[in-house]
Structure formats: structure tokens, C-alpha cells
């Protein structure tokens, strides 16, 4: 029960103080879940992000569900999800009641103009860490570049790109697995001992 409460409070703080949505919260989630609480190792955390962002639904909620279930099962997933969504729902409802009246206020406009660059930085920082964690090299950089080209330039839906990436990864894994299986089979196959040339020559002479 203690972990369930900790999950709720952790994601409540993240949901209350995150600006910019899902990707902007990655830094706070990583610091809380990986560095402070040590609930999930760093490698698994970034693998989780890769899986979560490929699934339908709200990124922040999916992340909370995964971490909560990983730490404390179904109860933990439910607690983490509530902690993540309660602050945003409360704040959005409050803003919705007053934003329409004050959205043209010069002070409000300046506030939002100041928030936008901060949000960009909050999204860019975890993106750079994802690149480092994924160990992108000059050879593999073609994959994210091609993805950006397909989505931004050709206007292809990200859903199709994700499905193609999953299919390509499965095919690649099957090819590697078959090669590894064939290599192990060749190593296990007993080879007949080589007969020295002088000995085989003597046996031929005796038979003749």
C-alpha cells in the first residue's frame, strides 16, 4: 500500500508541475522513477518510452500506467494514472472557465509567449537523451531522418510509419535469429578427423 501511495504522489507532482504535455514530462519522470525511487533501471525506462509512444492513447497516461503496473501491479497502475490526470483535469477546468474572458489580455498573451520557449526546451532535452540512449550512430541516423521525411514532407500518418517500423524490426529479428541458429548448428556438427596424407598414401599402397 505504501508503494501505491508513493506512485500517486509522485505522478501527482509530475502532473501538477509539467508544462508542455507528454514529452515535456519525461525529464521529471526519469528523475523521479529512475534516479530517486529507482523503480525502473535506465535502459528499461527508455525501452518503455519507445513502446509507450507507439501505442494509442495519451502519452502521459500510458507512461503512468506502465510504471505503476511495473511497481505495484493493477493498483499501482490505477494510482499512478489518477495522480497523472487529476492535476491536469483540475487546472484545465479552472482555465476553461476564465480563459475565454482573459485570452485577449496583454498580460496573459505575454505569459503564454514566455511559456512557449520553455516548453520547447523541456521537449528538446529528453529528445536528445533519447537519441543518446538509442545509441544512434551515423549509420543508423538514416532511420530517424527518413521518419521525419515521411511524416513531415510526405504527410504520411505516424501510425503507418510505426506499423512499418514494427514489421521491419520483426523481419530483421527473424533474419538475425535464423543466421544465429544456422551458425550454432554448424558449430555443433561433428567433423570427421582429417587423415594425414602420408598415412592415406600407405593404406593405398597396402591395398594395391
ZAMARGU-4260 file (C-alpha; in steps of 0.2 Angstrom, whole numbers, plus 5000, padded with zeros to 4 digits):
<rodrens>
0) 5000/5000/5000 | 5015/5012/5003 | 5021/5010/4985 | 5004/5013/4979 | 5003/5030/4988
5) 5020/5034/4983 | 5016/5031/4965 | 5000/5043/4966 | 5010/5057/4975 | 5025/5055/4963
10) 5014/5057/4947 | 5003/5070/4955 | 5018/5081/4957 | 5024/5077/4939 | 5006/5081/4933
15) 5005/5097/4943 | 5021/5105/4938 | 5024/5099/4920 | 5022/5111/4906 | 5020/5106/4888
20) 5012/5089/4889 | 5019/5071/4887 | 5037/5073/4881 | 5040/5088/4892 | 5037/5077/4907
25) 5050/5064/4903 | 5064/5073/4912 | 5054/5074/4928 | 5048/5056/4926 | 5066/5050/4923
30) 5072/5059/4938 | 5058/5053/4950 | 5057/5035/4943 | 5075/5031/4938 | 5086/5042/4949
35) 5076/5045/4965 | 5065/5030/4968 | 5075/5018/4957 | 5059/5009/4952 | 5065/5005/4934
40) 5083/5004/4928 | 5088/5017/4915 | 5089/5005/4900 | 5071/4998/4903 | 5065/5016/4906
45) 5069/5021/4888 | 5063/5005/4881 | 5047/5008/4890 | 5046/5026/4882 | 5049/5018/4864
50) 5034/5006/4867 | 5023/5018/4875 | 5024/5032/4862 | 5020/5018/4849 | 5003/5014/4857
55) 4987/5024/4855 | 4981/5035/4869 | 4988/5049/4880 | 5007/5048/4882 | 5007/5054/4900
60) 4994/5042/4905 | 5002/5027/4896 | 5018/5031/4905 | 5010/5032/4922 | 5000/5015/4919
65) 5016/5006/4914 | 5027/5012/4928 | 5013/5010/4941 | 5009/4992/4935 | 5028/4988/4934
70) 5030/4994/4953 | 5014/4988/4961 | 5003/4979/4949 | 4985/4984/4944 | 4983/4995/4960
75) 4999/5004/4956 | 4994/5007/4938 | 4977/5015/4944 | 4985/5026/4957 | 4999/5032/4945
80) 4986/5036/4932 | 4975/5046/4944 | 4990/5055/4950 | 4995/5060/4932 | 4977/5066/4926
85) 4969/5074/4942 | 4981/5090/4942 | 4979/5092/4923 | 4960/5090/4923 | 4958/5102/4938
90) 4969/5115/4930 | 4961/5114/4913 | 4943/5115/4920 | 4948/5131/4930 | 4957/5139/4915
95) 4942/5135/4904 | 4930/5145/4915 | 4941/5161/4914 | 4952/5159/4899 | 4939/5164/4886
100) 4937/5181/4895 | 4955/5185/4898 | 4963/5177/4882 | 4965/5194/4874 | 4973/5202/4889
105) 4990/5209/4885 | 4997/5202/4901 | 4990/5184/4898 | 4997/5185/4880 | 5014/5189/4887
110) 5014/5175/4899 | 5010/5162/4885 | 5023/5169/4874 | 5036/5167/4888 | 5030/5149/4892
115) 5032/5143/4874 | 5051/5143/4873 | 5052/5134/4890 | 5041/5121/4883 | 5052/5119/4868
120) 5067/5116/4879 | 5058/5104/4890 | 5053/5094/4875 | 5071/5095/4867 | 5080/5090/4882
125) 5073/5072/4884 | 5073/5070/4865 | 5092/5072/4865 | 5093/5060/4879 | 5083/5048/4869
130) 5095/5049/4854 | 5109/5045/4866 | 5100/5031/4874 | 5095/5023/4857 | 5114/5024/4853
135) 5110/5032/4836 | 5126/5032/4825 | 5130/5040/4808 | 5125/5023/4800 | 5108/5022/4809
140) 5104/5040/4808 | 5095/5037/4792 | 5081/5029/4801 | 5075/5045/4811 | 5079/5056/4796
145) 5068/5045/4785 | 5054/5045/4798 | 5054/5064/4799 | 5054/5065/4780 | 5039/5053/4778
150) 5029/5062/4792 | 5033/5080/4789 | 5037/5081/4770 | 5026/5067/4763 | 5012/5069/4776
155) 5011/5051/4780 | 5002/5046/4795 | 5014/5042/4810 | 5003/5026/4813 | 5008/5019/4796
160) 5026/5023/4800 | 5025/5014/4817 | 5017/4999/4809 | 5031/4998/4796 | 5044/5000/4809
165) 5037/4986/4819 | 5036/4975/4804 | 5054/4979/4798 | 5060/4975/4816 | 5052/4958/4816
170) 5058/4954/4799 | 5076/4959/4804 | 5075/4950/4821 | 5069/4934/4811 | 5084/4935/4799
175) 5096/4938/4813 | 5089/4923/4823 | 5090/4912/4808 | 5108/4916/4805 | 5112/4914/4823
180) 5103/4897/4823 | 5112/4891/4807 | 5129/4897/4815 | 5126/4887/4831 | 5121/4872/4821
185) 5137/4872/4810 | 5147/4873/4826 | 5139/4858/4834 | 5140/4847/4819 | 5154/4835/4822
190) 5168/4835/4809 | 5177/4819/4803 | 5195/4819/4808 | 5207/4823/4794 | 5218/4808/4789
195) 5237/4813/4787 | 5242/4812/4769 | 5257/4800/4772 | 5245/4788/4781 | 5232/4788/4767
200) 5245/4785/4754 | 5252/4770/4764 | 5235/4762/4765 | 5233/4764/4746 | 5249/4755/4743
205) 5245/4741/4755 | 5228/4738/4746 | 5237/4738/4729
</rodrens>
